[in-house]
Amino acid sequence: MELEKKEDVNDRIKRRHYFIHPSSQIKYIAMSILPAFIMSIFCTFFVIKSGEFALQKEKEKLFIELSTFNMTIQNLEKTGYDHNTIDKVIKLKKEIFAIQDILKTTYFDTLREWQRIKLVVLIVLPVGLGIVGLLSLFYSHRIAGPMYRLNKSLDMLAEGKDVSYFRFRGYDEFKELAESFERLRRKLKDKGVIQ
């Protein structure tokens, strides 16, 4: 019955502070974020440079196409045509100008979309690193919390004081240490070393 009461108390132990052992937890978080940060910077750089390269190629293609259209228009304007042909040339020039406008509009729409994509990438990067940091903090607490609790209980045993039934929470790491500590605590109590 007493053992069940002590287990109920341990079940109610809630996480109050996430930084139990700040120096080790901050090192753990930094070592989790650093590789993610380096990889994110590398990938972002690669994506941006690839996008800029592709846009430069498209700009060169656009320039060549526009130059070809302009040369065609100039050639059409140099030659003397009869009235019927001039009407067809004017119609053709209008179509060429319309195609030029479509090409320019498409290119500038692509540039605007590329700027939006770069902005999204630059927003997602810190958010992703923040999530990695928080997950690292939560996981480091699964290590630092039990070590803190074990350290306090060992200090009490060293002073000859008994501690209540000892176990870690279900999601904590190093449960085998808690089991070993509990066996040690019971043996010391059975031998009368602690009260």
C-alpha positions in Angstrom: 0.0 0.0 0.0 2.8 2.4 1.0 4.6 1.6 -2.3 1.5 2.4 -4.3 1.2 5.8 -2.5 4.7 6.6 -3.4 4.2 5.6 -7.0 1.1 7.9 -7.2 3.2 10.8 -5.9 5.8 10.2 -8.6 3.1 9.9 -11.3 2.0 13.4 -10.4 5.4 15.0 -10.7 5.1 17.6 -13.4 7.7 19.3 -15.5 8.1 22.8 -14.1 11.4 24.0 -15.4 12.8 22.9 -18.8 16.3 24.1 -18.1 17.3 21.7 -15.3 21.1 21.7 -16.1 21.4 24.7 -18.4 25.1 24.3 -19.4 24.7 20.7 -20.7 21.2 21.4 -22.1 22.4 24.5 -24.0 25.3 22.5 -25.4 23.0 19.7 -26.5 20.6 22.2 -28.2 23.5 24.0 -29.9 24.8 20.7 -31.2 21.4 19.8 -32.5 20.8 23.2 -34.2 24.3 23.7 -35.6 24.2 20.8 -38.1 20.6 21.8 -39.1 21.7 25.4 -39.5 24.7 24.5 -41.6 22.7 22.2 -43.8 19.9 24.8 -44.1 22.4 27.5 -45.1 24.0 25.2 -47.7 20.6 24.1 -49.2 19.3 27.7 -49.2 22.4 28.9 -51.0 22.2 26.1 -53.5 18.5 26.7 -54.2 18.9 30.4 -54.6 22.0 30.1 -56.8 20.2 27.5 -58.9 17.2 29.7 -59.3 19.3 32.7 -60.2 21.1 30.7 -62.8 17.9 29.5 -64.3 16.5 33.0 -64.3 19.7 34.3 -66.0 19.3 31.6 -68.7 15.7 32.7 -69.2 16.7 36.3 -69.4 19.3 35.5 -72.1 16.7 33.5 -74.1 14.2 36.4 -73.8 16.8 38.9 -75.0 17.6 36.7 -78.0 13.9 36.2 -78.9 13.2 40.0 -78.5 16.2 40.8 -80.6 15.0 38.4 -83.3 11.6 40.0 -83.2 13.1 43.5 -83.4 15.2 42.5 -86.4 12.2 41.1 -88.1 10.2 44.3 -87.5 13.1 46.4 -88.9 13.4 44.2 -92.0 9.6 44.5 -92.6 9.8 48.3 -92.3 12.8 48.6 -94.8 11.2 47.1 -97.8 8.6 48.9 -100.0 5.3 47.0 -100.2 2.0 47.5 -102.0 -1.0 48.7 -100.0 -2.4 45.2 -99.4 1.0 43.9 -98.2 1.5 46.9 -95.9 -1.8 46.1 -94.2 -0.5 42.5 -93.6 2.9 43.8 -92.4 1.1 46.2 -89.9 -1.0 43.3 -88.7 2.1 41.1 -88.3 4.0 43.8 -86.4 1.1 44.1 -84.0 1.2 40.3 -83.4 4.9 40.5 -82.9 4.6 43.3 -80.4 1.8 41.3 -78.6 4.1 38.3 -78.4 7.0 40.5 -77.1 4.6 41.9 -74.4 3.6 38.4 -73.4 7.2 37.2 -73.2 8.2 40.2 -71.0 5.1 39.8 -68.8 5.8 36.1 -68.3 9.4 36.8 -67.5 8.6 39.5 -64.9 5.9 37.3 -63.4 8.5 34.6 -63.0 10.8 37.1 -61.3 8.1 38.2 -58.9 7.4 34.5 -58.1 11.1 33.9 -57.5 11.3 36.8 -55.1 8.3 35.3 -53.2 9.9 31.9 -53.1 13.1 33.3 -51.7 11.2 35.2 -49.0 9.3 32.0 -48.0 12.6 30.1 -47.8 14.1 32.8 -45.6 11.1 32.7 -43.3 10.9 28.9 -43.1 14.6 28.5 -42.3 14.5 30.3 -38.8 11.1 28.7 -38.0 12.5 25.3 -38.8 15.6 25.9 -36.7 13.4 27.1 -33.8 11.4 23.9 -34.0 14.6 21.9 -33.9 15.7 23.9 -30.9 12.5 23.3 -29.0 12.5 19.6 -29.8 16.1 19.5 -28.5 15.1 21.3 -25.4 12.3 18.9 -24.7 14.5 15.9 -25.3 17.4 17.3 -23.3 14.9 17.6 -20.4 14.3 13.8 -20.6 18.0 13.5 -19.8 18.8 16.4 -17.5 15.6 16.1 -15.4 16.3 12.5 -14.3 20.0 13.3 -13.7 19.0 16.2 -11.6 16.6 14.1 -9.6 19.1 11.3 -9.2 21.8 13.8 -8.0 19.5 15.3 -5.4 18.5 11.8 -4.1 22.1 10.7 -4.0 22.9 13.8 -1.9 20.1 12.9 0.5 21.4 9.3 0.8 24.9 10.5 1.4 23.5 12.5 4.4 21.9 9.3 5.7 18.3 10.4 4.8 15.9 8.2 3.1 14.2 9.2 -0.1 10.8 8.1 -1.3 10.3 5.3 -3.8 12.5 6.3 -6.7 11.6 6.0 -10.4 11.7 8.2 -13.5 8.7 9.3 -15.5 7.6 7.0 -18.3 9.2 9.2 -21.1 12.5 9.9 -19.2 15.8 8.3 -20.4 18.0 6.2 -18.2 15.2 4.2 -16.5 17.8 1.5 -15.6 19.6 4.0 -13.4 16.4 4.6 -11.5 15.9 0.9 -11.0 19.5 0.5 -9.8 19.2 3.4 -7.5 16.0 2.0 -6.0 17.7 -1.4 -5.4 20.5 0.5 -3.7 18.1 2.5 -1.6 16.2 -0.6 -0.4 19.4 -2.4 0.5 20.7 0.5 2.5 17.4 0.8 4.2 17.3 -3.0 5.0 20.8 -2.7 6.5 19.8 0.2 8.6 22.2 2.7 7.0 19.4 5.1 6.2 16.4 6.0 8.2 
